[in-house]
Amino acid sequence: MVNEKVEPSRRKLLNEVWLFMGFTYLSDMCNAAGTHILPEAWNCQHQSHTLRSPSSPNSKAPGRQAKAAWQSLLQSLFILPGHSHRQLATPLGEWLTPLDSHWIWWHDPVTDTLWEH
């Protein structure tokens, strides 16, 4: 996103979302399979279980304009054109470490079992 030409007023709106949500990587916004943007990330809904650094700034929830700018940016950069379920145009690929400690829930698609970490 650094290379995108974003006007300062829009960048300010997007920063509202970045600060509130605490994202660093695209993978922070995606499902465990790396195929879709999470509904919470799309709707700018901060999850209480998301790990944040103690030095992270406190910020208010993004406003309507910030949310619209955020969704527009995600749509244009990452989401498969014409897809209504936030499917990534390019899936993220395999995990670098198979057991990531910050995931609370794991789904076994073979047995359709949900496990709490």
C-alpha positions as CSV (number, residue, x, y, z in Angstrom):
1,M,0.0,0.0,0.0
2,V,3.0,2.2,0.4
3,N,3.4,2.6,-3.4
4,E,-0.3,3.6,-3.9
5,K,-0.9,7.3,-4.6
6,V,-3.2,8.2,-1.8
7,E,-4.2,11.8,-1.2
8,P,-3.5,13.1,2.3
9,S,-7.1,13.4,3.4
10,R,-7.8,9.8,2.4
11,R,-4.5,8.7,4.1
12,K,-5.7,10.3,7.3
13,L,-9.0,8.3,7.1
14,L,-7.1,5.1,6.4
15,N,-4.7,5.7,9.4
16,E,-7.8,5.9,11.7
17,V,-8.5,2.3,10.7
18,W,-4.9,1.1,11.0
19,L,-4.5,2.6,14.4
20,F,-7.7,1.3,15.7
21,M,-7.4,-2.2,14.3
22,G,-3.7,-2.6,15.0
23,F,-2.9,-4.5,11.8
24,T,0.7,-5.0,10.6
25,Y,0.3,-7.5,7.8
26,L,-2.4,-8.5,5.3
27,S,-2.5,-11.9,7.1
28,D,-3.7,-10.1,10.3
29,M,-6.9,-9.3,8.4
30,C,-7.4,-12.7,6.8
31,N,-8.9,-16.0,7.8
32,A,-6.6,-18.9,8.8
33,A,-6.6,-20.3,5.3
34,G,-5.4,-17.0,3.9
35,T,-8.2,-16.9,1.3
36,H,-10.6,-14.2,2.5
37,I,-10.6,-10.9,4.4
38,L,-12.3,-11.4,7.8
39,P,-15.7,-9.7,8.3
40,E,-14.3,-8.0,11.4
41,A,-11.4,-6.5,9.4
42,W,-13.8,-5.4,6.6
43,N,-16.2,-3.8,9.0
44,C,-13.5,-2.2,11.2
45,Q,-14.6,-4.1,14.3
46,H,-11.6,-4.5,16.7
47,Q,-11.6,-7.8,18.4
48,S,-10.7,-7.9,22.1
49,H,-8.6,-11.1,21.6
50,T,-6.3,-9.4,19.1
51,L,-2.8,-9.1,20.5
52,R,-1.6,-5.5,20.7
53,S,1.7,-4.1,21.9
54,P,1.5,-2.2,25.1
55,S,3.0,0.8,23.2
56,S,0.1,0.8,20.7
57,P,-1.8,4.0,20.8
58,N,-5.4,4.1,22.0
59,S,-7.7,5.3,19.3
60,K,-11.4,5.7,18.7
61,A,-13.4,3.6,16.4
62,P,-13.2,4.7,12.7
63,G,-16.0,6.8,11.4
64,R,-18.3,6.1,8.4
65,Q,-16.0,7.9,5.9
66,A,-12.9,6.0,7.3
67,K,-14.7,2.7,7.0
68,A,-15.8,3.5,3.4
69,A,-12.2,4.5,2.5
70,W,-10.8,1.3,4.1
71,Q,-13.3,-1.0,2.3
72,S,-12.5,0.8,-1.0
73,L,-8.8,0.3,-0.5
74,L,-9.1,-3.4,0.4
75,Q,-11.4,-3.9,-2.6
76,S,-9.0,-2.3,-5.0
77,L,-5.8,-3.8,-3.7
78,F,-6.6,-7.3,-2.5
79,I,-10.1,-8.6,-3.3
80,L,-11.0,-10.6,-6.3
81,P,-12.9,-8.3,-8.7
82,G,-16.6,-8.8,-8.5
83,H,-16.4,-11.0,-5.5
84,S,-18.9,-10.2,-2.7
85,H,-17.4,-12.4,0.0
86,R,-14.0,-10.6,0.3
87,Q,-12.1,-13.4,-1.4
88,L,-8.5,-12.5,-2.0
89,A,-7.4,-12.2,-5.6
90,T,-4.1,-13.9,-4.6
91,P,-4.4,-16.3,-1.6
92,L,-1.6,-15.9,1.0
93,G,-0.2,-19.4,0.7
94,E,1.2,-21.8,3.2
95,W,1.9,-20.9,6.9
96,L,5.5,-20.3,7.7
97,T,5.0,-21.8,11.2
98,P,2.3,-24.4,11.5
99,L,1.2,-23.6,15.1
100,D,0.8,-19.9,15.5
101,S,0.1,-19.2,19.2
102,H,-2.1,-16.2,18.7
103,W,-4.9,-18.1,16.9
104,I,-7.6,-18.9,19.5
105,W,-9.7,-21.2,17.3
106,W,-8.6,-24.0,14.9
107,H,-11.0,-25.7,12.4
108,D,-10.3,-29.3,11.2
109,P,-12.0,-29.4,7.8
110,V,-11.7,-33.2,7.6
111,T,-13.7,-33.8,10.8
112,D,-15.5,-30.4,10.8
113,T,-14.3,-30.0,14.4
114,L,-13.7,-26.6,16.0
115,W,-10.9,-26.6,18.6
116,E,-10.1,-23.8,21.1
117,H,-6.4,-23.2,21.6
